[in-house]
Amino acid sequence: MSVDLTDLDAAGLDLAISDGVATVTLSRPQRRNAMTPAMWQGLARIPGKLSADVRVVVVTGQGPSFCAGIDLRMFTAEGVPGEGRALSPADPGFDDEVAGYQAGFRWLRDPSFVSIAAVRGHAIGAGFQLALACDLRVLADDAQLCMKEPALGLVPDLTGTKPLVDIVGLPRAIELCLTARTIDATEAERLRLAERVVPAADLDRAVAELATALMTTDAAAARATKALLGNAPRRSLAEQAAAERAAQAKLLQARSPDRQVPST
Ligand code: CAA
């Protein structure tokens, strides 16, 4: 598939698509993949570049760190060359602008595919939130996660607070955010922030194996199931049971008459 990637390159991103797997790589290793508004806006453009056959999206970082969070030069008088300084709430359009940044994280929940964060080294602030934006996380054993924002006088505002609470529970989320302490891979796995922890040298292979395993199931059933599971927490049991019936009927109706349900 041929997609125009020049705009992503300028934003410090790389996208590669092969055999149903799209790999998004943060590519500013000289800055530990620190993020800028251009990078968030670039992330938001990626779903428009994915073909319909993509079933897995892997998000990873080039070099020793997954992502060191926001480019701290945004908070200096000089700002980041070509991008300027962090917006202030006094700037017109502040809310819309931040919603645009959040769009760079939100698309990773799309039921069309499963998103996997492949995390080696640091995932700090916006980087931790990017890992949380993915459905699944595979961590190298050298991973270090930190929600640094409150230590810098900020709230985490790149969609990370909800998945964090959903995964670790409210008391632990409060403790992690308000101490801004760093979690290592062992603790991350214990807190269910990692589906797998592997030796750093095995990270790419482990993620590739998981991607392959996720593609062994029927594509339409996998998409419908992810949508069902994603909506389950906000539904009652009766509502979820009804949603299961509706999803099954839709799936079976969409299937061509000559396509049989696999026997178990
Ligand atoms: N912004 C800009 N540059 C960064 C950066 C960042 N967040 N993180 C690292 N870099 C740069 C360093 O300045 C350094 O540049 P030079 O080579 O020109 O000196 C280069 O990347 C390598 O960094 P280190 O030498 O520090 O590498 P290290 O391996 O010793 O440490 C690190 C890595 C622990 C990530 C450390 O660099 C660090 O603590 N970085 C800052 C992390 C941070 O506080 N991020 C903000 C989180 S809050 C957030 O993200 C807010 C939000 O969403 C709005």
Boltz pocket constraint, residues with backbone or C-beta under 6 A from the ligand:
constraints:
  - pocket:
      binder: B
      contacts: [[A, 29], [A, 30], [A, 31], [A, 32], [A, 34], [A, 35], [A, 65], [A, 68], [A, 69], [A, 70], [A, 71], [A, 72], [A, 73], [A, 122], [A, 124], [A, 125], [A, 126], [A, 127], [A, 148], [A, 149], [A, 152], [A, 154], [A, 155], [A, 156], [A, 157], [A, 158]]
      max_distance: 6.0
